[in-house]
Amino acid sequence: MESRRDVFQAIADPTRRQIIEMLAKKSLNLNEIADNFDVTRQAVSLHVKILTECGLVIIKKQGRERYCEAKLDQLGEVMDWAAECRKFWAEKFSSLDKYLTKVQAAKKPKK
C-alpha cells in the first residue's frame, strides 16, 4: 500500500506552494509548470509527485499530454490547524492585554 504524504510536508516547500498557486488558476502540463522555475524538469516532477501523493494535485491525461490540476480540499486540514492556532494565540494575547491593563491601572497615582 502506498504511503500518503502529509499535506503539511507538501506546503512546507516554497516551490510546491508556488506550484499549487499556479494550478489553482488553471491546469498545466509538467513543461508549463517547469517553465516557471529555475530548476530542472526532474526537480519539478518530484515536487508534483509529492503534491500528488498528498492529494493536492491530480493528473489527468488529455490525448498524449498529462495535465496537473489542483485539488485544494486537502488544504482544509491546514486551515483547521491554523484556525486552532489563531484561537489559541488570540486567547493568550487577550489575557496578556487584560493583565497589562491591570498592571498599568495599578501603577497610576491615585488622585
All heavy atoms as an XYZ file, in Angstrom:
901
protein
N       0.840     -1.185      0.000
C       0.000      0.000      0.000
C       0.886      1.250      0.000
O       1.841      1.345      0.749
C      -0.893     -0.030      1.255
C      -1.892      1.087      1.293
S      -3.106      0.747      2.567
C      -3.124      2.319      3.359
N       0.566      2.204     -0.823
C       1.341      3.433     -0.964
C       1.126      4.321      0.261
O       0.003      4.556      0.685
C       0.856      4.157     -2.227
C       1.527      5.468     -2.471
C       0.961      6.168     -3.694
O       0.665      5.480     -4.687
O       0.827      7.399     -3.639
N       2.227      4.794      0.844
C       2.078      5.675      1.997
C       1.741      7.074      1.502
O       2.305      7.555      0.529
C       3.353      5.686      2.827
O       4.383      6.323      2.121
N       0.807      7.688      2.180
C       0.361      9.018      1.802
C       1.173     10.058      2.546
O       1.384      9.956      3.733
C      -1.112      9.176      2.151
C      -1.873      9.812      1.056
C      -3.354      9.579      1.263
N      -4.082     10.744      0.851
C      -4.340     11.031     -0.395
N      -3.934     10.247     -1.341
N      -5.006     12.105     -0.712
N       1.621     11.054      1.822
C       2.386     12.128      2.444
C       1.449     13.073      3.190
O       0.280     13.162      2.894
C       3.157     12.909      1.379
C       4.291     12.116      0.789
C       5.089     12.995     -0.158
N       6.085     12.244     -0.852
C       7.368     12.213     -0.503
N       7.786     12.863      0.539
N       8.229     11.516     -1.209
N       2.034     13.780      4.108
C       1.321     14.759      4.904
C       1.187     16.060      4.114
O       2.144     16.517      3.495
C       2.146     14.977      6.187
C       1.444     15.810      7.208
O       0.993     16.922      6.855
O       1.364     15.382      8.359
N       0.007     16.663      4.140
C      -0.229     17.903      3.408
C       0.676     19.023      3.945
O       1.107     19.897      3.192
C      -1.730     18.287      3.449
C      -2.171     18.736      4.819
C      -2.042     19.333      2.414
N       1.011     18.986      5.221
C       1.898     19.998      5.803
C       3.311     19.884      5.209
O       3.984     20.881      5.009
C       1.955     19.869      7.332
C       0.654     20.239      7.984
C      -0.308     19.275      8.248
C       0.386     21.551      8.331
C      -1.505     19.616      8.846
C      -0.807     21.899      8.931
C      -1.766     20.923      9.183
N       3.725     18.662      4.946
C       5.031     18.421      4.311
C       5.036     19.047      2.914
O       6.019     19.654      2.498
C       5.271     16.916      4.229
C       6.573     16.512      3.596
C       6.706     14.993      3.473
O       5.733     14.260      3.602
N       7.907     14.537      3.222
N       3.933     18.916      2.220
C       3.848     19.440      0.854
C       3.925     20.962      0.825
O       4.644     21.530      0.010
C       2.562     18.969      0.191
N       3.217     21.622      1.717
C       3.186     23.089      1.667
C       4.389     23.722      2.372
O       4.552     24.942      2.332
C       1.869     23.661      2.232
C       1.724     23.344      3.714
C       0.688     23.193      1.417
C       0.609     24.107      4.387
N       5.235     22.909      2.989
C       6.420     23.441      3.665
C       7.429     24.002      2.670
O       8.216     24.877      3.009
C       7.078     22.349      4.516
N       7.399     23.541      1.453
C       8.372     23.964      0.441
C       7.813     25.109     -0.401
O       6.710     25.001     -0.946
C       8.701     22.771     -0.458
C       9.772     23.117     -1.457
O       9.429     23.679     -2.519
O      10.949     22.837     -1.172
N       8.566     26.215     -0.532
C       8.071     27.366     -1.301
C       7.798     27.063     -2.770
O       6.855     27.612     -3.351
C       9.168     28.423     -1.164
C      10.298     27.796     -0.435
C       9.870     26.462      0.073
N       8.579     26.188     -3.370
C       8.343     25.832     -4.784
C       7.006     25.120     -4.911
O       6.228     25.403     -5.827
C       9.484     24.942     -5.325
O      10.713     25.660     -5.210
C       9.246     24.558     -6.774
N       6.725     24.213     -3.993
C       5.446     23.492     -4.058
C       4.272     24.438     -3.812
O       3.223     24.307     -4.450
C       5.440     22.320     -3.079
C       6.366     21.203     -3.544
C       6.128     19.906     -2.808
N       6.612     19.902     -1.449
C       7.839     19.562     -1.068
N       8.735     19.202     -1.981
N       8.187     19.577      0.191
N       4.454     25.412     -2.925
C       3.381     26.389     -2.706
C       3.132     27.190     -3.987
O       1.979     27.448     -4.343
C       3.725     27.325     -1.541
C       3.645     26.630     -0.193
C       3.666     27.616      0.961
N       4.811     28.492      0.973
C       5.951     28.263      1.623
N       6.111     27.155      2.322
N       6.941     29.148      1.582
N       4.191     27.542     -4.696
C       4.042     28.267     -5.964
C       3.327     27.402     -7.003
O       2.482     27.895     -7.747
C       5.402     28.695     -6.509
C       5.981     29.895     -5.806
C       7.299     30.287     -6.462
O       8.336     29.724     -6.153
N       7.236     31.241     -7.378
N       3.675     26.125     -7.048
C       3.021     25.212     -7.996
C       1.527     25.129     -7.686
O       0.692     25.200     -8.584
C       3.684     23.815     -7.975
C       5.106     23.902     -8.553
C       2.837     22.798     -8.748
C       5.938     22.638     -8.382
N       1.185     25.024     -6.406
C      -0.231     24.968     -6.009
C      -0.949     26.240     -6.453
O      -2.049     26.177     -7.005
C      -0.361     24.771     -4.487
C       0.134     23.385     -4.075
C      -1.816     24.964     -4.043
C       0.332     23.219     -2.578
N      -0.312     27.396     -6.230
C      -0.918     28.672     -6.642
C      -1.163     28.709     -8.145
O      -2.216     29.156     -8.602
C      -0.026     29.845     -6.239
C      -0.037     30.136     -4.755
C       0.934     31.248     -4.378
O       1.133     32.191     -5.185
O       1.497     31.175     -3.273
N      -0.177     28.244     -8.918
C      -0.315     28.229    -10.377
C      -1.458     27.318    -10.803
O      -2.281     27.693    -11.641
C       0.993     27.767    -11.023
C       2.129     28.752    -10.901
S       3.752     28.054    -11.342
C       3.413     27.155    -12.824
N      -1.505     26.128    -10.218
C      -2.509     25.148    -10.615
C      -3.903     25.517    -10.115
O      -4.899     25.052    -10.664
C      -2.116     23.749    -10.124
C      -0.852     23.181    -10.759
C      -0.504     21.831    -10.148
C      -0.991     23.078    -12.274
N      -3.976     26.342     -9.087
C      -5.281     26.805     -8.605
C      -5.935     27.703     -9.647
O      -7.157     27.796     -9.711
C      -5.123     27.538     -7.283
N      -5.115     28.342    -10.476
C      -5.628     29.237    -11.518
C      -6.022     28.485    -12.781
O      -7.016     28.784    -13.416
C      -4.602     30.313    -11.846
C      -4.357     31.244    -10.678
C      -3.232     32.201    -10.965
C      -2.920     32.996     -9.708
N      -1.564     33.444     -9.645
N      -5.188     27.478    -13.154
C      -5.513     26.686    -14.347
C      -4.665     25.416    -14.387
O      -3.590     25.345    -13.801
C      -5.327     27.493    -15.632
C      -3.890     27.843    -15.963
C      -3.846     28.578    -17.302
C      -2.421     28.692    -17.800
N      -2.335     29.238    -19.135
N      -5.157     24.428    -15.094
C      -4.429     23.173    -15.275
C      -3.231     23.411    -16.181
O      -3.328     24.157    -17.159
C      -5.323     22.114    -15.928
O      -6.419     21.843    -15.108
N      -2.121     22.781    -15.844
C      -0.903     22.925    -16.646
C      -0.235     21.569    -16.807
O      -0.360     20.707    -15.929
C       0.080     23.871    -15.946
C      -0.366     25.311    -15.692
C       0.601     26.001    -14.747
C      -0.473     26.073    -17.005
N       0.510     21.407    -17.911
C       1.307     20.190    -18.028
C       2.655     20.441    -17.349
O       2.975     21.569    -16.965
C       1.442     19.723    -19.481
C       2.238     20.674    -20.347
O       3.180     21.319    -19.900
N       1.857     20.741    -21.613
N       3.442     19.396    -17.196
C       4.709     19.489    -16.471
C       5.669     20.509    -17.083
O       6.335     21.252    -16.360
C       5.367     18.107    -16.417
C       6.043     17.719    -15.130
C       5.238     18.066    -13.907
C       6.393     16.250    -15.137
N       5.728     20.554    -18.406
C       6.613     21.517    -19.068
C       6.197     22.959    -18.777
O       7.043     23.821    -18.550
C       6.665     21.290    -20.578
C       7.406     20.018    -20.933
O       8.318     19.604    -20.227
N       7.001     19.389    -22.024
N       4.878     23.206    -18.780
C       4.392     24.557    -18.490
C       4.718     24.957    -17.051
O       5.063     26.108    -16.778
C       2.880     24.631    -18.722
C       2.491     24.515    -20.180
C       0.999     24.342    -20.389
O       0.332     23.681    -19.561
O       0.495     24.885    -21.398
N       4.636     24.007    -16.141
C       4.995     24.283    -14.747
C       6.496     24.557    -14.663
O       6.932     25.551    -14.078
C       4.601     23.115    -13.829
C       3.084     22.923    -13.806
C       5.133     23.345    -12.411
C       2.623     21.648    -13.119
N       7.288     23.676    -15.266
C       8.753     23.779    -15.201
C       9.262     25.091    -15.790
O      10.264     25.638    -15.317
C       9.399     22.589    -15.900
N       8.575     25.623    -16.801
C       8.988     26.880    -17.435
C       8.987     28.056    -16.446
O       9.629     29.063    -16.689
C       8.066     27.226    -18.615
C       8.315     26.325    -19.818
O       9.361     25.630    -19.844
O       7.455     26.306    -20.723
N       8.268     27.914    -15.346
C       8.160     28.993    -14.364
C       9.226     28.933    -13.273
O       9.235     29.782    -12.383
C       6.780     28.956    -13.709
C       5.689     29.369    -14.665
O       5.473     30.546    -14.873
N       5.029     28.389    -15.263
N      10.096     27.938    -13.347
C      11.089     27.754    -12.286
C      12.482     27.621    -12.859
O      12.666     27.183    -13.981
C      10.751     26.517    -11.448
C       9.431     26.646    -10.738
C       8.284     26.107    -11.287
C       9.335     27.325     -9.538
C       7.061     26.233    -10.649
C       8.121     27.465     -8.891
C       6.975     26.911     -9.451
N      13.448     27.983    -12.041
C      14.849     27.914    -12.434
C      15.469     26.614    -11.910
O      16.558     26.624    -11.349
C      15.578     29.142    -11.875
C      16.812     29.471    -12.681
O      16.926     28.988    -13.821
O      17.677     30.206    -12.156
N      14.719     25.522    -12.040
C      15.213     24.197    -11.641
C      14.940     23.227    -12.781
O      14.239     23.563    -13.736
C      14.533     23.690    -10.335
C      14.898     24.561     -9.148
C      13.030     23.602    -10.496
N      15.469     22.024    -12.671
C      15.282     21.038    -13.742
C      13.844     20.544    -13.799
O      13.101     20.638    -12.825
C      16.201     19.816    -13.526
O      15.801     19.159    -12.327
C      17.670     20.230    -13.444
N      13.495     20.015    -14.943
C      12.159     19.425    -15.111
C      11.993     18.264    -14.134
O      10.916     18.029    -13.616
C      11.973     18.959    -16.554
C      10.561     18.490    -16.850
C      10.424     18.047    -18.302
N       9.095     17.610    -18.637
C       8.559     16.435    -18.301
N       9.255     15.579    -17.593
N       7.342     16.116    -18.661
N      13.082     17.523    -13.886
C      13.032     16.396    -12.944
C      12.709     16.885    -11.528
O      11.951     16.237    -10.806
C      14.361     15.623    -12.930
C      14.621     14.810    -14.180
C      15.161     15.657    -15.341
O      15.480     16.835    -15.199
N      15.223     15.065    -16.528
N      13.279     18.035    -11.147
C      13.000     18.591     -9.819
C      11.525     18.989     -9.713
O      10.868     18.703     -8.708
C      13.896     19.796     -9.541
N      11.003     19.615    -10.760
C       9.591     19.998    -10.769
C       8.719     18.744    -10.730
O       7.714     18.688    -10.021
C       9.265     20.879    -12.000
C       7.762     21.060    -12.165
C       9.964     22.222    -11.879
N       9.133     17.725    -11.460
C       8.399     16.463    -11.486
C       8.325     15.851    -10.077
O       7.279     15.342     -9.671
C       9.078     15.508    -12.456
O       8.306     14.361    -12.653
N       9.406     15.925     -9.336
C       9.421     15.405     -7.971
C       8.473     16.215     -7.075
O       7.724     15.647     -6.276
C      10.837     15.425     -7.396
C      10.972     14.926     -5.958
C      10.504     13.477     -5.832
C      12.397     15.071     -5.481
N       8.484     17.540     -7.236
C       7.565     18.385     -6.460
C       6.115     18.010     -6.766
O       5.294     17.884     -5.855
C       7.795     19.867     -6.766
C       9.020     20.433     -6.131
N       9.234     20.437     -4.769
C      10.103     21.032     -6.681
C      10.396     21.026     -4.506
N      10.952     21.381     -5.654
N       5.810     17.825     -8.042
C       4.451     17.456     -8.447
C       4.096     16.082     -7.884
O       2.972     15.859     -7.424
C       4.286     17.506     -9.982
C       2.982     16.865    -10.419
C       4.385     18.949    -10.472
N       5.047     15.161     -7.874
C       4.810     13.823     -7.317
C       4.434     13.918     -5.838
O       3.493     13.267     -5.380
C       6.060     12.953     -7.491
C       5.904     11.549     -6.952
C       7.152     10.723     -7.208
C       6.895      9.282     -6.820
N       7.707      8.809     -5.759
N       5.156     14.742     -5.091
C       4.862     14.927     -3.668
C       3.472     15.532     -3.494
O       2.685     15.083     -2.651
C       5.953     15.799     -2.999
C       7.268     15.010     -2.941
C       5.519     16.258     -1.603
C       8.487     15.839     -2.567
N       3.152     16.529     -4.308
C       1.825     17.153     -4.235
C       0.724     16.160     -4.594
O      -0.369     16.201     -4.009
C       1.770     18.375     -5.163
C       2.618     19.565     -4.729
C       2.689     20.602     -5.850
C       2.092     20.178     -3.442
N       1.014     15.267     -5.517
C       0.059     14.234     -5.903
C      -0.130     13.219     -4.772
O      -1.254     12.818     -4.463
C       0.531     13.520     -7.190
O       0.698     14.496     -8.212
C      -0.458     12.474     -7.652
N       0.975     12.828     -4.150
C       0.914     11.839     -3.069
C       0.128     12.330     -1.861
O      -0.437     11.529     -1.138
C       2.320     11.432     -2.649
C       3.020     10.568     -3.669
C       4.475     10.288     -3.337
O       4.981     10.814     -2.318
O       5.110      9.543     -4.098
N       0.099     13.628     -1.644
C      -0.667     14.132     -0.504
C      -2.061     14.588     -0.923
O      -2.821     15.078     -0.088
C       0.098     15.226      0.239
S       0.127     16.771     -0.632
N      -2.391     14.429     -2.178
C      -3.746     14.705     -2.635
C      -4.026     16.149     -3.017
O      -5.182     16.509     -3.217
N      -2.994     16.987     -3.136
C      -3.207     18.391     -3.513
C      -3.227     18.593     -5.026
O      -3.677     19.624     -5.506
C      -2.125     19.282     -2.903
C      -2.250     19.515     -1.396
C      -1.027     20.242     -0.867
C      -3.515     20.283     -1.073
N      -2.726     17.610     -5.764
C      -2.694     17.685     -7.230
C      -3.151     16.343     -7.788
O      -2.808     15.295     -7.249
C      -1.267     18.022     -7.739
C      -1.141     17.823     -9.240
C      -0.882     19.449     -7.364
N      -3.942     16.413     -8.835
C      -4.307     15.201     -9.573
C      -3.804     15.378    -11.006
O      -3.681     16.506    -11.481
C      -5.823     14.904     -9.547
C      -6.626     16.086    -10.089
C      -6.279     14.525     -8.159
C      -8.097     15.777    -10.284
N      -3.501     14.274    -11.641
C      -3.005     14.323    -13.015
C      -4.042     13.672    -13.918
O      -4.487     12.554    -13.666
C      -1.639     13.613    -13.141
C      -0.618     14.352    -12.280
C      -1.196     13.560    -14.597
C       0.745     13.726    -12.212
N      -4.448     14.413    -14.937
C      -5.437     13.919    -15.897
C      -4.791     13.864    -17.273
O      -4.084     14.783    -17.675
C      -6.655     14.840    -15.938
C      -7.472     14.798    -14.668
C      -8.747     15.568    -14.839
C      -9.622     15.384    -13.621
N     -10.876     16.127    -13.735
N      -5.050     12.776    -17.962
C      -4.496     12.605    -19.298
C      -5.470     13.181    -20.320
O      -6.662     12.897    -20.289
C      -4.257     11.113    -19.549
C      -3.301     10.855    -20.664
C      -2.821      9.429    -20.661
C      -1.817      9.310    -21.782
N      -1.029      8.142    -21.739
N      -4.939     14.036    -21.201
C      -5.724     14.601    -22.299
C      -4.925     14.355    -23.572
O      -3.919     15.022    -23.812
C      -5.964     16.099    -22.097
C      -6.843     16.420    -20.915
C      -7.027     17.920    -20.723
O      -6.568     18.739    -21.513
N      -7.699     18.280    -19.659
N      -5.343     13.368    -24.333
C      -4.575     12.969    -25.512
C      -3.238     12.404    -25.055
O      -3.192     11.513    -24.223
N      -2.149     12.937    -25.584
C      -0.817     12.479    -25.172
C      -0.281     13.270    -23.988
O       0.743     12.917    -23.424
C       0.150     12.566    -26.345
C      -0.082     11.464    -27.371
C       0.992     11.440    -28.404
N       0.660     12.415    -29.457
C       1.521     12.919    -30.303
N       2.779     12.570    -30.256
N       1.140     13.781    -31.219
N      -0.941     14.360    -23.663
C      -0.484     15.228    -22.567
C      -1.085     14.808    -21.230
O      -2.199     14.296    -21.165
C      -0.886     16.687    -22.842
C      -0.100     17.346    -23.936
C       1.348     17.610    -23.570
O       1.664     17.751    -22.368
O       2.172     17.672    -24.499
N      -0.309     15.056    -20.183
C      -0.785     14.843    -18.817
C      -0.848     16.203    -18.139
O       0.162     16.900    -18.052
C       0.149     13.909    -18.057
C       0.129     12.496    -18.613
C       1.241     11.626    -18.088
N       1.820     12.044    -16.832
C       1.900     11.287    -15.738
N       1.460     10.065    -15.768
N       2.456     11.737    -14.647
N      -2.046     16.582    -17.714
C      -2.241     17.889    -17.095
C      -2.419     17.750    -15.585
O      -3.105     16.844    -15.103
C      -3.458     18.602    -17.692
C      -3.146     19.191    -19.038
C      -3.291     18.436    -20.201
C      -2.675     20.494    -19.149
C      -2.986     18.970    -21.441
C      -2.367     21.030    -20.391
C      -2.514     20.265    -21.527
O      -2.195     20.798    -22.749
N      -1.789     18.665    -14.875
C      -1.876     18.696    -13.424
C      -2.981     19.667    -13.036
O      -3.066     20.769    -13.587
C      -0.561     19.175    -12.823
S       0.854     18.172    -13.310
N      -3.814     19.245    -12.096
C      -4.892     20.098    -11.599
C      -4.803     20.160    -10.086
O      -4.504     19.154     -9.430
C      -6.261     19.522    -11.981
C      -6.576     19.580    -13.446
C      -7.965     19.043    -13.760
O      -8.746     18.745    -12.817
O      -8.266     18.909    -14.954
N      -5.105     21.335     -9.537
C      -5.122     21.491     -8.084
C      -6.384     20.851     -7.520
O      -7.451     20.926     -8.112
C      -5.075     22.971     -7.722
N      -6.238     20.209     -6.402
C      -7.366     19.610     -5.667
C      -7.213     20.117     -4.230
O      -6.585     19.475     -3.393
C      -7.291     18.093     -5.751
C      -8.505     17.381     -5.254
C      -8.429     15.933     -5.678
C      -9.507     15.010     -5.247
N     -10.531     15.403     -4.408
N      -7.742     21.295     -3.980
C      -7.405     22.040     -2.779
C      -8.218     21.688     -1.537
O      -7.975     22.255     -0.474
C      -7.499     23.540     -3.068
C      -6.604     24.006     -4.227
C      -6.747     25.498     -4.445
C      -5.155     23.621     -3.995
N      -9.156     20.752     -1.647
C      -9.935     20.403     -0.457
C      -9.056     19.826      0.654
O      -9.395     19.907      1.829
C     -11.106     19.477     -0.798
C     -10.708     18.280     -1.635
O      -9.838     18.424     -2.515
O     -11.280     17.206     -1.423
N      -7.888     19.272      0.293
C      -6.958     18.753      1.297
C      -6.399     19.872      2.177
O      -5.926     19.624      3.274
C      -5.788     18.019      0.627
C      -6.178     16.715     -0.023
C      -6.592     15.664      0.990
O      -6.109     15.630      2.106
N      -7.512     14.812      0.598
N      -6.441     21.109      1.682
C      -5.935     22.229      2.471
C      -6.848     22.549      3.648
O      -6.468     23.307      4.532
C      -5.742     23.466      1.587
C      -4.584     23.386      0.601
C      -4.531     24.648     -0.251
C      -3.260     23.184      1.326
N      -8.031     21.945      3.685
C      -8.928     22.126      4.825
C      -8.257     21.737      6.127
O      -8.455     22.382      7.168
N      -7.439     20.707      6.078
C      -6.699     20.254      7.259
C      -5.765     21.364      7.760
O      -5.664     21.615      8.960
C      -5.883     19.003      6.889
C      -5.146     18.367      8.023
C      -4.350     17.137      7.578
O      -4.602     16.595      6.478
O      -3.474     16.727      8.348
N      -5.119     22.051      6.838
C      -4.219     23.150      7.192
C      -5.026     24.318      7.746
O      -4.642     24.937      8.747
C      -3.381     23.595      5.968
C      -2.520     24.800      6.303
C      -2.532     22.440      5.464
N      -6.146     24.614      7.110
C      -6.987     25.721      7.568
C      -7.526     25.449      8.970
O      -7.568     26.363      9.807
C      -8.118     25.964      6.565
C      -7.602     26.543      5.258
S      -8.775     26.587      3.876
C     -10.263     27.166      4.601
N      -7.926     24.216      9.253
C      -8.413     23.858     10.589
C      -7.320     24.052     11.627
O      -7.551     24.596     12.702
C      -8.912     22.415     10.625
C     -10.164     22.197      9.794
O     -10.829     23.194      9.426
O     -10.467     21.022      9.496
N      -6.117     23.593     11.301
C      -4.979     23.737     12.213
C      -4.671     25.210     12.462
O      -4.455     25.633     13.598
C      -3.765     23.011     11.633
C      -2.530     23.202     12.435
C      -2.179     22.561     13.586
C      -1.465     24.123     12.156
N      -0.967     23.016     14.030
C      -0.504     23.972     13.176
C      -1.232     25.046     11.147
C       0.664     24.721     13.206
C      -0.070     25.793     11.176
C       0.859     25.619     12.202
N      -4.648     26.004     11.387
C      -4.354     27.434     11.512
C      -5.421     28.134     12.351
O      -5.107     29.009     13.162
C      -4.246     28.078     10.132
N      -6.671     27.734     12.189
C      -7.761     28.331     12.971
C      -7.584     28.030     14.454
O      -7.797     28.904     15.302
C      -9.114     27.828     12.472
N      -7.188     26.811     14.768
C      -6.940     26.448     16.172
C      -5.781     27.257     16.743
O      -5.845     27.728     17.883
C      -6.659     24.947     16.303
C      -7.889     24.080     16.198
C      -8.923     24.376     17.271
O      -8.566     24.480     18.462
O     -10.111     24.538     16.909
N      -4.726     27.417     15.971
C      -3.581     28.228     16.416
C      -3.997     29.673     16.631
O      -3.616     30.298     17.623
C      -2.445     28.167     15.393
S      -1.610     26.579     15.350
N      -4.775     30.199     15.706
C      -5.242     31.587     15.808
C      -6.073     31.766     17.078
O      -5.899     32.730     17.825
C      -6.066     31.954     14.572
C      -6.447     33.417     14.508
C      -7.223     33.776     13.231
N      -6.455     33.465     12.038
C      -6.813     32.554     11.126
N      -7.920     31.873     11.276
N      -6.072     32.350     10.064
N      -6.959     30.814     17.346
C      -7.817     30.869     18.545
C      -6.956     30.830     19.805
O      -7.153     31.614     20.726
C      -8.799     29.699     18.519
C      -9.730     29.636     19.699
C     -10.650     28.434     19.597
C     -11.402     28.235     20.891
N     -12.104     26.958     20.921
N      -5.999     29.917     19.848
C      -5.111     29.772     20.991
C      -4.385     31.081     21.286
O      -4.383     31.580     22.409
C      -4.104     28.642     20.730
C      -3.018     28.542     21.771
C      -3.248     27.881     22.965
C      -1.770     29.111     21.548
C      -2.248     27.784     23.918
C      -0.761     29.026     22.500
C      -1.005     28.355     23.687
N      -3.764     31.656     20.225
C      -2.983     32.869     20.423
C      -3.864     34.074     20.704
O      -3.472     34.972     21.473
C      -2.039     33.117     19.250
C      -0.896     32.152     19.315
C      -0.672     31.084     18.488
C       0.145     32.122     20.303
N       0.448     30.406     18.898
C       0.970     31.018     20.009
C       0.447     32.909     21.402
C       2.086     30.693     20.773
C       1.565     32.595     22.168
C       2.372     31.490     21.850
N      -5.051     34.126     20.133
C      -5.973     35.234     20.427
C      -6.324     35.225     21.907
O      -6.363     36.285     22.559
C      -7.236     35.125     19.574
N      -6.553     34.034     22.466
C      -6.851     33.924     23.894
C      -5.652     34.357     24.735
O      -5.809     35.063     25.734
C      -7.258     32.488     24.238
C      -8.613     32.100     23.692
C      -8.919     30.611     23.821
O      -8.094     29.850     24.386
O      -9.991     30.204     23.342
N      -4.459     33.947     24.339
C      -3.252     34.321     25.086
C      -3.025     35.827     25.046
O      -2.712     36.445     26.064
C      -2.011     33.593     24.538
C      -2.060     32.086     24.692
C      -2.126     31.683     26.147
C      -2.181     30.173     26.269
N      -2.585     29.738     27.582
N      -3.169     36.431     23.873
C      -2.964     37.871     23.755
C      -4.048     38.651     24.504
O      -3.773     39.696     25.080
C      -2.887     38.308     22.287
C      -1.592     37.927     21.635
C      -1.579     37.211     20.447
C      -0.376     38.286     22.204
C      -0.379     36.856     19.841
C       0.829     37.936     21.599
C       0.826     37.225     20.424
N      -5.255     38.136     24.513
C      -6.334     38.785     25.253
C      -6.023     38.772     26.752
O      -6.189     39.779     27.441
C      -7.656     38.070     24.969
O      -8.692     38.656     25.722
N      -5.554     37.625     27.244
C      -5.165     37.515     28.654
C      -4.018     38.464     28.976
O      -4.025     39.123     30.027
C      -4.746     36.089     28.999
O      -5.834     35.219     28.883
N      -3.039     38.543     28.089
C      -1.901     39.438     28.295
C      -2.368     40.891     28.312
O      -1.934     41.679     29.162
C      -0.856     39.226     27.190
C       0.385     40.125     27.248
C       1.149     39.909     28.549
C       1.276     39.861     26.051
N      -3.266     41.236     27.399
C      -3.795     42.592     27.340
C      -4.506     42.957     28.640
O      -4.306     44.040     29.201
C      -4.735     42.736     26.145
C      -5.164     44.170     25.910
O      -4.294     45.063     25.951
O      -6.371     44.395     25.687
N      -5.324     42.049     29.156
C      -6.037     42.286     30.428
C      -5.038     42.468     31.570
O      -5.185     43.356     32.412
C      -6.989     41.125     30.731
C      -8.210     41.092     29.854
C      -9.062     39.876     30.124
C     -10.184     39.766     29.117
N     -10.898     38.494     29.227
N      -4.019     41.632     31.588
C      -3.001     41.720     32.634
C      -2.261     43.053     32.569
O      -2.070     43.723     33.587
C      -2.014     40.549     32.508
C      -0.841     40.668     33.446
C      -0.981     40.419     34.803
C       0.407     41.057     32.965
C       0.096     40.552     35.668
C       1.495     41.195     33.815
C       1.332     40.936     35.170
O       2.397     41.077     36.022
N      -1.839     43.464     31.377
C      -1.104     44.720     31.227
C      -1.977     45.919     31.590
O      -1.491     46.882     32.196
C      -0.555     44.854     29.804
C       0.541     43.855     29.422
C       0.911     44.002     27.950
C       1.763     44.007     30.306
N      -3.245     45.872     31.232
C      -4.179     46.937     31.592
C      -4.295     47.036     33.111
O      -4.269     48.126     33.683
C      -5.566     46.692     30.955
O      -5.403     46.627     29.541
C      -6.549     47.782     31.307
N      -4.369     45.887     33.766
C      -4.464     45.824     35.227
C      -3.183     46.378     35.870
O      -3.240     47.155     36.819
C      -4.683     44.356     35.636
C      -5.019     44.118     37.064
C      -5.337     42.627     37.223
C      -5.398     42.222     38.658
N      -5.677     40.797     38.809
N      -2.014     46.012     35.353
C      -0.733     46.484     35.886
C      -0.620     47.991     35.702
O      -0.203     48.699     36.620
C       0.445     45.756     35.187
C       1.766     46.422     35.516
C       0.471     44.287     35.608
N      -0.995     48.488     34.510
C      -0.935     49.932     34.265
C      -1.863     50.701     35.188
O      -1.508     51.759     35.706
C      -1.285     50.250     32.805
C      -0.142     49.971     31.856
C      -0.499     50.329     30.411
O      -1.654     50.195     30.013
N       0.492     50.782     29.665
N      -3.050     50.155     35.411
C      -4.009     50.809     36.315
C      -3.464     50.856     37.731
O      -3.666     51.841     38.452
C      -5.347     50.074     36.267
N      -2.761     49.831     38.149
C      -2.209     49.774     39.499
C      -1.050     50.765     39.665
O      -0.796     51.260     40.768
C      -1.739     48.362     39.826
N      -0.355     51.079     38.584
C       0.788     51.998     38.637
C       0.354     53.467     38.630
O       1.123     54.322     39.043
C       1.732     51.763     37.443
C       2.573     50.532     37.587
C       3.528     50.465     36.410
C       4.476     49.295     36.566
N       5.438     49.237     35.472
N      -0.837     53.771     38.140
C      -1.281     55.156     38.056
C      -1.477     55.723     39.460
O      -2.080     55.073     40.316
C      -2.601     55.257     37.280
C      -2.435     55.088     35.792
C      -3.729     55.313     35.078
C      -3.535     55.123     33.585
N      -4.775     55.264     32.849
N      -0.968     56.938     39.689
C      -1.157     57.541     41.009
C      -2.627     57.891     41.229
O      -3.315     58.322     40.298
C      -0.292     58.803     40.964
C      -0.045     59.089     39.521
C      -0.204     57.780     38.796
N      -3.077     57.674     42.429
C      -4.482     57.955     42.750
C      -4.618     59.431     43.080
O      -3.765     60.024     43.713
C      -4.928     57.096     43.910
C      -4.868     55.645     43.541
C      -5.511     54.770     44.557
C      -5.413     53.355     44.024
N      -5.905     52.375     44.825
N      -5.697     60.032     42.622
C      -5.923     61.453     42.842
C      -6.705     61.695     44.083
O      -7.541     61.045     44.527
C      -6.645     62.071     41.638
C      -5.793     62.021     40.403
C      -6.532     62.653     39.252
C      -5.708     62.512     37.993
N      -6.303     63.060     36.850
